[in-house]
Amino acid sequence: MRNSLTGIALVGLLIAVPTVASAQAQPRQETTKESKDSKVARGDQHFMKEAAEGGMAEVQLGQLASQRASSDSVKQFGKRMADDHQKAADELKQLASQKGVALPTSLDRGHQRLYDRLSKLSGADFDRAYMKEMVKDHDRDVKAFRHEALVARRHDEQRDDTARQREYGADNQTGARRITPSVRAARRAGRRSSRP
């Protein structure tokens, strides 16, 4: 899945989203520190907050996948997402604390709606819907990281972390795309066997 999650998982893993775009429109619940006290540019703060929101969603959705999926590959993918994004979230919290950036502490409305929708599904229906969201999500992640790498105003160390996370997002994107056809095939096979 990835070759280099051993480095700091700065921000990237955590963009998640099925709703980077919708998360921008959602109100954020923040910790007690005010953003104006931050040592980070406003655009970078925004990126870090979106990454944190997405990461929380990835952890919760990954845990849900490990419980509700019928396919072992989807369960394993979900577990990997939860584990990796939790590790990255811990590292991001530490960085945000050092930089004075207040991160959200709960899911935004868009991610919560997605979680609620997926939590009502199970088996092959869950597999299909979850993997579809993961493909969309990681497509957005890769795009967001490419953009962030181009406009990053961070120190060299932070730019390197962004590049590592862009690579990680691309690896997740590939993994999600690899699993999706087998989920579709299993669903089609299930439909065929249930026909009279």
Steps between C-alpha positions, in 0.01 A plus 500: 500500500765746585871503515557783742254547782794472734558874473282763659151479359466876514167575364423303205372174617235683672334662210219286456271520389228429315448863550802722479282724292198482728714523810605846389140613531441335839548676832790361695510421868844595622708449808552787738793670324412778263633492145620859529763379748639261242853508366376365166361681196121504475493280188719244671275505807202432274682209338593353838143531628356331193760228532400446863130484411565255222729292717238466772255385235750249359556351845130467575409375152789254506382362833150472357635313198681250718166427669249515213682391186450153359817489292826428681683741271257781590533417872878506472492827305275654766728385780802640318322833452403518869849407623690726260274799545502467880880503498498802271238674715720462805795650315288781357367587847856529626602724208186713531564546870856614431379742233201630697241366254162400643375178345140377488403244762199341331373411157355779290145461370602358162716227647240424765232456232727265309573298813130481584413387147768231491420377851155398375655267241668164537650223292542551128295821502735646758807379308389668181399831662808520724748425223326745266545770766862401557580530129333844487667602821849404401457658157423824686790443738751462221369813332509697826855392575618587153351843546645538850844396380485773236392779730656388828646784701642270762856430594690243294427231760126551469518499119679165516223364723238624254681322218510179706131530572423563134676170428301333776172636360590368156573158652160501675336607177661204321401260777140615497483471121651149516237372746194665342471266194496190722225654712297574185558149366390344830187713498416403142556133583266536797231652279533221244474226760188654653311510170244220443 
